[in-house]
Amino acid sequence: MNLFDKKICRLTFTHTDYSDLWSVYFGEMKKYFNIELNHFICVNFNVKNYTSFIPKSTKVLLYDDKFKYSQRLRDCLNQLKNYKYVFFDHEDMFLFSKPNYKKLSKYYEFIKDEKFDSIRLIKDSHSKVSRSKYDNTLYEIANDSKWNFSIQPSIWSIEKLLKILNENLNCNPSELENKSQKVVKNMKLKIAYSHDNSKKRGQFHYDNKVYPYIATAINKGKWNTSEYSVELEKIFNKYLINSKLRGEV
């Protein structure tokens, strides 16, 4: 299935500390997101010892472990010389059902047409929004919203995402989110999120049938069974995972 063009690729950020999730991530994404889109994995170490988990079609981008998250991601994005846009996610944010491909393709067209700089594939509880005139599943985040920027699966203009990262290169993910709210406002970025009136999941996020993923499978290093007990139990059984090794929250 080919709903995208050659200007966009998929980029998954990970670390070898989470290599136990790679078989799950790639297995579930192959099942639910098996489309023609070049895929890169951003990782800290030469993964030749992990090749049984990573498809040969996935290209590896290395970052230096001595840097914090924001610079690691920046350095990987800078290696994507032939792309203008990126479908960005992490290894513990995998699908648990088939997405709405036509909607995703439509979202991408909005990005290319510069109607938006980014479209996040989940609703949060903090943003001030209005229903978009372009699509009834999109909500445009106001520039004066409390929360504009999130590290969640999103379609991005690489140029705009790099500008955000360059403003805060010495940050872990939560620090990057907090510090980037002001940066995004100053840049006056046009950001929207996708929401289809699905139910709330946990304290901060909502499900979304357009892109039904686990947000996130790992919380503070442990399996997030408090929010995704049904979905993760299926994963544990399918991939023969002993959840006690990481623990559960």
HELIX and SHEET records of a PDB file:
HELIX    1   1 THR A   16  LEU A   21  5                                   6    
HELIX    2   2 TRP A   22  TYR A   32  1                                  11    
HELIX    3   3 VAL A   47  TYR A   50  5                                   4    
HELIX    4   4 TYR A   69  LEU A   77  1                                   9    
HELIX    5   5 TYR A  101  LYS A  112  1                                  12    
HELIX    6   6 ILE A  158  GLU A  167  1                                  10    
HELIX    7   7 PRO A  173  MET A  187  1                                  15    
HELIX    8   8 THR A  225  LYS A  238  1                                  14    
SHEET    1   A 9 LYS A  59  LEU A  62  0                                        
SHEET    2   A 9 HIS A  39  VAL A  43  1                                        
SHEET    3   A 9 ILE A   8  PHE A  13  1                                        
SHEET    4   A 9 TYR A  85  HIS A  90  1                                        
SHEET    5   A 9 SER A 154  SER A 157 -1                                        
SHEET    6   A 9 SER A 118  ARG A 120 -1                                        
SHEET    7   A 9 ILE A 191  SER A 194  1                                        
SHEET    8   A 9 LEU A 138  ILE A 141 -1                                        
SHEET    9   A 9 VAL A 129  ARG A 131 -1                                        
SHEET    1   B 2 LYS A 200  ARG A 201  0                                        
SHEET    2   B 2 HIS A 205  TYR A 206 -1                                        
SHEET    1   C 2 ILE A 218  ASN A 219  0                                        
SHEET    2   C 2 LYS A 222  TRP A 223 -1                                        
END                                                                             
